[in-house]
Amino acid sequence: MRLTDRFVDRLPWVRSQRPLLVLLDVLAVVVAAAPVLGTVDVSAVPVGAAAAAVFLTCHSADLYRPRLVLSALEDLPRLLLAAGLGTLALVAAAPRVGVTGDPTWPVVPAFAASLALLLVALRAAAYATTHALRRRGRAGHPVIIVGGEPVGSALAATLLDQPHLGLRPVGIVERGASARRLPVPPLGGIDRLERAMTDLGVHDVVFAFPEPPDAETVAVVRRCVERDHQVFVVPRFHELMGATGTRGAEVVQGVTLMRLRRWGHRPLARWGKRALDVGFASVGLVLAAPVIAACALASRIETGPGVVFKQTRVGVGGRPFTLYKLRSLKPDDEAESATRWSIDGDERVGPVGRFLRRTSLDELPQLVNVLKGDMSLVGPRPERPYFVDTFSRAESRYADRHRVPTGLTGLAQVHRLRGDTSISERTRVDNFYIENWSLWSDVKILCRTLPVLVRAPRGEVGAVRLGPAAPAARPGRRRGPDAPS
């Protein structure tokens, strides 16, 4: 066993590029600052400021992102920028250093030159080590390529010929592919992909112009992302994207690969979302208690007993739960409550009910649902079982909205896709939110919810659309409020 192999066995975290590169950059700052500390009366604070500046610059420049193509020469301009900003941070944190006329001022250009040299040299050494480990199969990953001739097979041949890239093809998924023309074994059609990944223990997949229809392929890609596989795609016009230096793109011998964002709904992120829900809902209930009491009293006077309206809605995983609202109309029976889509314009709705619905104050009791865990503050709006069944038959991806907890507000709502708007558009926007979710996106949606409620009364057709509106004749076109009561 070689020395590098024994080193990796003892410290397996070096297989990951990010922590190693961060450590080496910090080491470069410390080593470059040693002459400064020995010559000038400087504390460790300026050195820490320089290290922080280098880290933030490299992080914003994507130099810590996992990559297939590793080249210190390609990174050189960004590393020089990091060295320059690190030097400025050192001088700013130690004002006496570098002052003209001070006998210690020459240490500043010496620090800058040393830092630049060390950043480049250490990164080149790290890349060389990573390449060596990849060639020996100790830092690479097996991968399945979806798509045969011409892009898929050419990409497979390139990856086999250049193992330092870190992806080792073990098979190609392509309908009707010929084993004689492919550099790796064919594994069947795209319907066999997920099974093949499980059988072969593969967690990486490249989609390179597969043959099946786009809708089928997109569904498979989404499932791979949700299972936390690393997914690469060869985009349309990939020959041009590499030349433009698109952020996140990597060029492997003329073929551009885009690394898709990993699935955001991981355990730690879900705990953070739940903590945000509990914190905001608790404070919100305390602050809104007088408003809820006043609205409940007004509703009691107008509609009679039973001011809290309870209705079965469908939540995460398709599980039903009881949703709470303030009553704006007392339905004739349970069947009307469960199956009537819209009560806008119903003459039985009084002034109080219209005010509650227009201002969305009737939804404040749903903060209790958030505290119970039935809902989240942000997510797709929950719907009744009858309409979930109806819309799921009409819209192919409607049921996918239930992959995450439903919400009091959501991306569709802040895009004014509430009330009398298209179910097709809501479905598309809700799924976009799920697949691009982050905790910060929830915070932004919460900040944008109140202005939208103030500007637009319930029932207004959305002015902001992600894509063309569905025609009214389509089965997926449904109009009405999303929460009748």
C-alpha positions as CSV (number, residue, x, y, z in Angstrom):
1,M,0.0,0.0,0.0
2,R,1.4,3.4,-1.0
3,L,1.9,6.2,1.5
4,T,-1.0,8.3,0.1
5,D,-3.3,5.4,0.4
6,R,-2.4,4.8,4.0
7,F,-2.8,8.5,4.7
8,V,-6.4,8.5,3.2
9,D,-7.3,5.4,5.2
10,R,-6.2,7.2,8.4
11,L,-7.8,10.5,7.4
12,P,-10.7,9.6,5.1
13,W,-12.1,13.2,5.1
14,V,-9.4,14.2,2.7
15,R,-11.4,12.6,0.0
16,S,-13.7,15.6,0.3
17,Q,-12.3,18.6,-1.5
18,R,-14.0,21.3,0.6
19,P,-12.6,20.8,4.1
20,L,-9.1,20.2,2.8
21,L,-9.0,23.3,0.6
22,V,-10.4,25.5,3.5
23,L,-7.7,24.1,5.8
24,L,-4.9,24.7,3.2
25,D,-6.1,28.3,2.6
26,V,-6.0,29.1,6.3
27,L,-2.6,27.5,6.5
28,A,-1.4,29.7,3.6
29,V,-2.5,32.8,5.5
30,V,-0.8,31.7,8.7
31,V,2.5,30.8,7.1
32,A,2.5,34.0,5.0
33,A,1.9,36.1,8.1
34,A,4.6,34.5,10.2
35,P,7.3,37.0,9.1
36,V,4.8,39.8,9.8
37,L,4.2,38.6,13.3
38,G,7.9,38.2,13.8
39,T,8.7,41.7,12.6
40,V,5.8,43.8,13.7
41,D,3.9,44.0,17.0
42,V,0.7,42.6,15.5
43,S,-1.9,40.5,17.3
44,A,-3.6,37.4,15.9
45,V,-6.7,39.5,15.0
46,P,-5.3,40.9,11.7
47,V,-4.3,37.4,10.7
48,G,-7.7,36.1,11.5
49,A,-9.2,38.9,9.4
50,A,-7.0,38.0,6.5
51,A,-8.0,34.4,6.8
52,A,-11.6,35.3,6.9
53,A,-11.2,37.5,3.8
54,V,-9.5,34.7,1.9
55,F,-12.2,32.2,2.9
56,L,-15.1,34.5,1.9
57,T,-13.5,35.4,-1.4
58,C,-12.8,31.8,-2.3
59,H,-16.2,30.7,-1.2
60,S,-18.0,33.4,-3.2
61,A,-15.8,32.5,-6.2
62,D,-16.9,28.8,-6.0
63,L,-13.4,27.6,-5.3
64,Y,-14.7,25.2,-2.5
65,R,-17.4,23.7,-4.6
66,P,-16.9,20.0,-5.5
67,R,-15.6,19.9,-9.1
68,L,-14.6,17.3,-11.6
69,V,-12.1,19.5,-13.4
70,L,-9.4,20.7,-11.0
71,S,-6.8,23.2,-12.3
72,A,-4.8,25.7,-10.3
73,L,-4.1,27.5,-13.5
74,E,-7.8,28.0,-14.1
75,D,-8.2,29.2,-10.5
76,L,-5.3,31.6,-10.6
77,P,-7.2,34.9,-11.2
78,R,-9.5,34.2,-8.3
79,L,-6.7,33.1,-6.0
80,L,-4.8,36.3,-6.7
81,L,-8.0,38.3,-5.9
82,A,-8.3,36.4,-2.6
83,A,-4.6,37.2,-1.8
84,G,-5.2,40.8,-2.5
85,L,-8.3,41.1,-0.4
86,G,-6.6,39.1,2.4
87,T,-3.8,41.6,2.4
88,L,-6.2,44.5,2.6
89,A,-8.0,42.9,5.5
90,L,-4.7,42.4,7.3
91,V,-3.7,46.1,6.9
92,A,-7.2,47.3,7.8
93,A,-7.2,45.3,11.1
94,A,-3.6,46.4,11.9
95,P,-3.5,50.1,10.9
96,R,0.2,50.6,11.8
97,V,1.3,48.0,9.3
98,G,2.0,49.4,5.9
99,V,2.0,53.1,6.8
100,T,4.3,55.0,4.5
101,G,7.5,56.0,6.3
102,D,7.1,53.2,8.9
103,P,10.2,51.0,8.8
104,T,7.9,47.9,8.8
105,W,5.9,48.8,5.6
106,P,7.9,46.4,3.3
107,V,6.3,43.5,5.1
108,V,3.0,44.2,3.3
109,P,4.0,43.4,-0.3
110,A,6.1,40.5,1.1
111,F,2.9,39.2,2.8
112,A,0.9,39.6,-0.4
113,A,3.4,37.9,-2.6
114,S,3.9,35.0,-0.1
115,L,0.2,34.6,0.4
116,A,-0.5,34.5,-3.4
117,L,2.3,32.0,-3.9
118,L,1.2,29.7,-1.1
119,L,-2.4,29.8,-2.1
120,V,-1.5,28.6,-5.6
121,A,1.1,26.1,-4.6
122,L,-0.9,24.4,-1.9
123,R,-4.0,24.2,-4.1
124,A,-1.9,22.8,-6.9
125,A,-0.5,20.1,-4.5
126,A,-4.1,19.4,-3.3
127,Y,-5.3,19.0,-6.8
128,A,-2.4,16.7,-7.7
129,T,-3.1,14.5,-4.7
130,T,-6.8,14.4,-5.6
131,H,-6.0,13.4,-9.2
132,A,-3.7,10.6,-7.9
133,L,-6.4,9.3,-5.5
134,R,-9.0,9.4,-8.3
135,R,-6.8,7.4,-10.7
136,R,-6.4,4.7,-8.0
137,G,-10.2,4.6,-7.4
138,R,-9.9,5.9,-3.9
139,A,-11.6,9.3,-4.4
140,G,-13.9,8.8,-7.4
141,H,-17.5,7.7,-7.8
142,P,-19.1,5.1,-10.1
143,V,-21.7,6.7,-12.3
144,I,-24.4,5.6,-14.7
145,I,-24.9,7.6,-17.9
146,V,-28.4,8.1,-19.3
147,G,-28.3,8.5,-23.1
148,G,-26.3,6.6,-25.7
149,E,-25.2,8.0,-29.1
150,P,-23.7,10.4,-29.6
151,V,-23.2,12.4,-26.4
152,G,-23.6,9.7,-23.8
153,S,-21.2,7.2,-25.3
154,A,-18.6,9.9,-26.0
155,L,-18.8,11.1,-22.4
156,A,-18.5,7.6,-21.1
157,A,-15.4,7.0,-23.2
158,T,-13.8,10.3,-22.0
159,L,-14.5,9.5,-18.3
160,L,-12.9,6.0,-18.7
161,D,-9.9,7.5,-20.5
162,Q,-9.5,10.3,-17.8
163,P,-10.1,8.7,-14.4
164,H,-8.6,11.8,-12.7
165,L,-12.0,13.5,-13.3
166,G,-13.4,11.3,-10.5
167,L,-16.4,9.7,-12.3
168,R,-16.1,6.0,-13.4
169,P,-18.9,4.9,-15.8
170,V,-20.3,1.5,-15.0
171,G,-23.2,1.4,-17.5
172,I,-25.4,3.3,-19.9
173,V,-29.2,3.5,-19.8
174,E,-30.7,4.0,-23.2
175,R,-33.6,2.4,-25.0
176,G,-32.4,0.2,-27.9
177,A,-28.7,0.9,-27.3
178,S,-26.2,-1.4,-29.0
179,A,-23.7,-3.1,-26.8
180,R,-21.2,-3.2,-29.7
181,R,-21.1,0.6,-30.0
182,L,-21.0,1.5,-26.3
183,P,-17.8,1.7,-24.1
184,V,-19.7,0.4,-21.0
185,P,-22.4,-2.2,-20.7
186,P,-26.0,-1.2,-21.6
187,L,-28.4,-1.4,-18.6
188,G,-31.7,-1.2,-20.5
189,G,-34.2,1.7,-20.7
190,I,-34.8,4.6,-18.4
191,D,-37.3,2.6,-16.5
192,R,-34.4,0.4,-15.3
193,L,-32.3,3.3,-14.0
194,E,-33.3,3.5,-10.4
195,R,-33.2,-0.3,-10.0
196,A,-29.7,-0.4,-11.6
197,M,-28.4,2.4,-9.3
198,T,-29.6,0.3,-6.3
199,D,-28.2,-3.0,-7.6
200,L,-24.8,-1.5,-8.5
201,G,-24.5,0.8,-5.5
202,V,-24.3,3.9,-7.6
203,H,-25.1,7.4,-6.3
204,D,-24.1,9.5,-9.2
205,V,-25.9,9.8,-12.6
206,V,-25.4,11.8,-15.7
207,F,-28.4,12.6,-18.0
208,A,-27.1,13.1,-21.5
209,F,-29.9,13.6,-24.0
210,P,-31.9,10.4,-23.1
211,E,-34.4,9.1,-25.6
212,P,-37.7,9.0,-23.7
213,P,-40.1,12.0,-23.7
214,D,-39.0,14.9,-21.6
215,A,-41.9,14.6,-19.1
216,E,-40.8,11.0,-18.3
217,T,-37.2,12.0,-18.0
218,V,-37.9,15.0,-15.8
219,A,-39.9,12.7,-13.4
220,V,-36.9,10.3,-13.1
221,V,-34.5,13.2,-12.5
222,R,-36.6,14.6,-9.7
223,R,-36.8,11.2,-8.0
224,C,-33.0,10.9,-8.2
225,V,-32.6,14.4,-6.6
226,E,-35.1,13.6,-3.9
227,R,-33.1,10.4,-3.0
228,D,-30.1,12.6,-2.6
229,H,-28.2,11.3,-5.6
230,Q,-25.7,13.5,-7.3
231,V,-27.2,14.4,-10.6
232,F,-25.4,15.9,-13.6
233,V,-27.2,17.0,-16.8
234,V,-25.9,17.8,-20.2
235,P,-27.9,20.9,-21.1
236,R,-29.2,21.8,-24.5
237,F,-26.7,23.9,-26.5
238,H,-24.0,22.5,-24.2
239,E,-21.4,23.3,-26.8
240,L,-22.0,27.0,-26.2
241,M,-22.4,27.0,-22.5
242,G,-18.9,26.0,-21.7
243,A,-17.5,28.8,-23.9
244,T,-19.6,31.4,-21.9
245,G,-18.2,30.3,-18.5
246,T,-21.6,29.6,-17.1
247,R,-21.5,29.4,-13.3
248,G,-21.7,25.8,-12.1
249,A,-20.8,24.4,-15.5
250,E,-17.9,22.0,-16.1
251,V,-16.5,21.1,-19.5
252,V,-15.3,17.6,-19.9
253,Q,-13.5,17.4,-23.3
254,G,-16.1,19.5,-25.1
255,V,-19.2,18.3,-23.2
256,T,-20.7,20.7,-20.7
257,L,-22.0,19.1,-17.4
258,M,-24.3,21.0,-15.0
259,R,-24.3,19.7,-11.4
260,L,-27.8,19.9,-10.1
261,R,-28.4,21.3,-6.6
262,R,-28.7,18.5,-3.9
263,W,-32.0,17.8,-2.2
264,G,-32.6,20.6,0.3
265,H,-35.0,18.8,2.6
266,R,-32.4,17.0,4.7
267,P,-32.9,16.2,8.5
268,L,-30.9,19.2,9.8
269,A,-32.7,21.6,7.4
270,R,-36.1,20.2,8.3
271,W,-35.3,20.7,12.0
272,G,-34.4,24.3,11.2
273,K,-37.7,24.8,9.4
274,R,-39.6,23.3,12.3
275,A,-37.8,25.6,14.7
276,L,-38.8,28.6,12.6
277,D,-42.4,27.4,12.5
278,V,-42.6,26.9,16.3
279,G,-40.9,30.3,17.0
280,F,-42.9,32.4,14.6
281,A,-46.3,30.6,15.3
282,S,-45.8,31.0,19.1
283,V,-45.0,34.7,18.9
284,G,-47.7,35.2,16.2
285,L,-50.4,33.6,18.4
286,V,-49.5,35.8,21.3
287,L,-49.6,39.0,19.3
288,A,-52.7,38.0,17.3
289,A,-54.7,36.8,20.3
290,P,-56.7,40.1,20.7
291,V,-57.3,40.2,16.9
292,I,-58.5,36.6,16.9
293,A,-60.8,37.3,19.8
294,A,-62.3,40.3,18.2
295,C,-62.9,38.5,14.9
296,A,-64.3,35.5,16.7
297,L,-66.8,37.8,18.6
298,A,-67.9,39.5,15.3
299,S,-68.3,36.2,13.6
300,R,-70.3,34.8,16.5
301,I,-72.7,37.8,16.3
302,E,-73.1,37.4,12.5
303,T,-73.2,33.6,12.1
304,G,-74.2,32.3,15.5
305,P,-72.5,29.5,17.6
306,G,-69.4,27.7,16.4
307,V,-67.1,30.4,15.3
308,V,-64.1,28.0,14.8
309,F,-64.6,26.3,11.5
310,K,-63.0,22.8,11.3
311,Q,-62.4,21.1,8.0
312,T,-60.4,18.1,6.8
313,R,-57.5,18.9,4.6
314,V,-54.7,16.9,3.1
315,G,-51.2,17.4,4.4
316,V,-47.7,16.0,3.9
317,G,-47.6,12.5,2.6
318,G,-51.3,12.7,1.6
319,R,-52.3,12.4,5.3
320,P,-55.5,14.2,6.4
321,F,-55.7,16.6,9.3
322,T,-58.2,19.0,10.8
323,L,-57.7,22.6,9.7
324,Y,-58.9,25.5,11.9
325,K,-60.4,28.8,10.6
326,L,-62.7,31.5,11.7
327,R,-66.2,30.9,10.3
328,S,-67.3,33.3,7.5
329,L,-70.3,31.3,6.5
330,K,-72.2,28.4,8.1
331,P,-72.7,25.8,5.3
332,D,-76.0,24.0,5.0
333,D,-74.4,20.6,5.6
334,E,-71.1,18.7,5.6
335,A,-71.4,17.8,1.9
336,E,-71.5,21.4,1.0
337,S,-68.4,22.1,3.2
338,A,-66.5,19.2,1.6
339,T,-67.3,19.7,-2.1
340,R,-68.3,23.3,-2.8
341,W,-65.4,25.0,-4.4
342,S,-66.2,28.7,-4.1
343,I,-68.5,30.8,-1.8
344,D,-67.4,34.2,-3.3
345,G,-70.6,36.0,-4.3
346,D,-72.7,33.9,-2.0
347,E,-75.4,36.1,-0.6
348,R,-75.3,34.3,2.7
349,V,-71.8,35.8,3.4
350,G,-72.3,38.9,5.6
351,P,-70.1,41.9,5.9
352,V,-68.0,40.3,8.7
353,G,-67.4,37.2,6.6
354,R,-66.4,39.2,3.6
355,F,-64.0,41.3,5.6
356,L,-62.4,38.2,7.2
357,R,-61.9,36.5,3.8
358,R,-60.7,39.6,2.1
359,T,-58.0,40.3,4.8
360,S,-57.3,36.6,5.4
361,L,-57.9,37.1,9.1
362,D,-60.0,34.0,9.1
363,E,-56.8,32.0,8.6
364,L,-55.1,33.1,11.8
365,P,-56.2,30.0,13.8
366,Q,-54.1,28.0,11.5
367,L,-51.2,29.1,13.6
368,V,-52.4,26.4,16.0
369,N,-52.1,23.9,13.1
370,V,-48.5,25.1,12.7
371,L,-47.7,24.6,16.3
372,K,-49.2,21.1,16.2
373,G,-47.1,20.1,13.3
374,D,-50.0,19.6,10.9
375,M,-48.7,22.5,8.7
376,S,-45.8,24.7,8.3
377,L,-45.7,28.5,8.0
378,V,-44.6,28.2,4.4
379,G,-45.5,25.5,1.9
380,P,-48.2,24.6,-0.7
381,R,-51.7,25.5,0.5
382,P,-53.7,22.4,1.8
383,E,-56.8,21.4,0.0
384,R,-59.8,19.2,0.8
385,P,-59.7,15.4,0.0
386,Y,-62.4,15.7,-2.7
387,F,-60.5,18.4,-4.6
388,V,-57.1,16.7,-4.1
389,D,-58.6,13.6,-5.8
390,T,-60.1,15.7,-8.6
391,F,-57.0,17.8,-9.3
392,S,-54.7,14.8,-9.0
393,R,-56.5,13.2,-11.9
394,A,-56.4,16.4,-14.0
395,E,-52.8,17.6,-13.2
396,S,-50.0,15.0,-13.5
397,R,-47.9,16.6,-10.7
398,Y,-50.5,17.9,-8.3
399,A,-49.9,15.0,-5.8
400,D,-46.2,15.9,-5.8
401,R,-47.1,19.0,-3.7
402,H,-47.6,16.7,-0.7
403,R,-43.9,15.9,-0.5
404,V,-43.5,18.6,2.1
405,P,-45.8,20.0,4.8
406,T,-48.5,22.3,3.6
407,G,-48.3,26.0,4.6
408,L,-50.1,29.0,5.8
409,T,-48.5,30.9,3.0
410,G,-46.4,29.9,0.1
411,L,-44.6,30.9,-3.1
412,A,-47.8,30.6,-5.1
413,Q,-49.5,33.0,-2.7
414,V,-46.8,35.7,-2.9
415,H,-47.0,35.4,-6.7
416,R,-50.7,36.2,-6.3
417,L,-51.7,32.7,-7.4
418,R,-54.5,32.6,-4.8
419,G,-58.2,32.9,-5.0
420,D,-59.5,32.8,-8.6
421,T,-56.4,31.5,-10.3
422,S,-55.2,28.5,-12.2
423,I,-54.6,25.2,-10.5
424,S,-52.1,24.3,-13.2
425,E,-50.0,27.4,-12.4
426,R,-50.3,26.8,-8.6
427,T,-49.1,23.2,-9.1
428,R,-46.1,24.3,-11.2
429,V,-45.1,27.1,-8.7
430,D,-45.5,24.8,-5.6
431,N,-43.3,22.1,-7.1
432,F,-40.7,24.8,-8.1
433,Y,-40.7,25.9,-4.4
434,I,-40.2,22.3,-3.2
435,E,-37.4,21.5,-5.5
436,N,-35.5,24.8,-4.8
437,W,-36.3,25.1,-1.1
438,S,-34.0,26.6,1.5
439,L,-34.6,28.0,4.9
440,W,-33.8,31.5,3.6
441,S,-36.5,31.1,0.9
442,D,-39.1,30.6,3.6
443,V,-37.9,33.7,5.4
444,K,-38.2,35.7,2.1
445,I,-41.7,34.4,1.4
446,L,-42.8,35.3,5.0
447,C,-41.5,38.8,4.4
448,R,-43.3,39.1,1.1
449,T,-46.7,37.7,2.4
450,L,-48.0,40.8,4.3
451,P,-47.5,43.3,1.4
452,V,-49.2,40.9,-1.0
453,L,-52.2,40.6,1.4
454,V,-52.4,44.4,1.8
455,R,-52.2,45.1,-2.0
456,A,-54.4,42.3,-3.4
457,P,-57.9,41.3,-2.2
458,R,-58.8,37.6,-2.2
459,G,-59.9,36.4,-5.6
460,E,-57.6,38.6,-7.6
461,V,-56.0,36.8,-10.5
462,G,-52.2,36.6,-10.2
463,A,-50.3,39.2,-12.1
464,V,-47.0,37.4,-11.8
465,R,-46.8,34.0,-13.6
466,L,-44.0,31.5,-14.0
467,G,-45.0,30.3,-17.5
468,P,-48.1,30.8,-19.7
469,A,-51.5,30.5,-18.2
470,A,-53.5,27.3,-18.8
471,P,-56.4,27.7,-21.2
472,A,-59.8,27.8,-19.6
473,A,-61.0,24.7,-21.5
474,R,-58.3,22.5,-20.0
475,P,-59.4,20.0,-17.2
476,G,-56.6,21.5,-15.0
477,R,-58.2,24.9,-15.0
478,R,-60.1,25.4,-11.8
479,R,-61.2,28.7,-10.4
480,G,-62.1,29.7,-6.9
481,P,-60.6,30.4,-3.4
482,D,-58.2,28.0,-2.0
483,A,-59.8,27.9,1.4
484,P,-63.6,28.2,1.3
485,S,-65.3,28.1,4.6
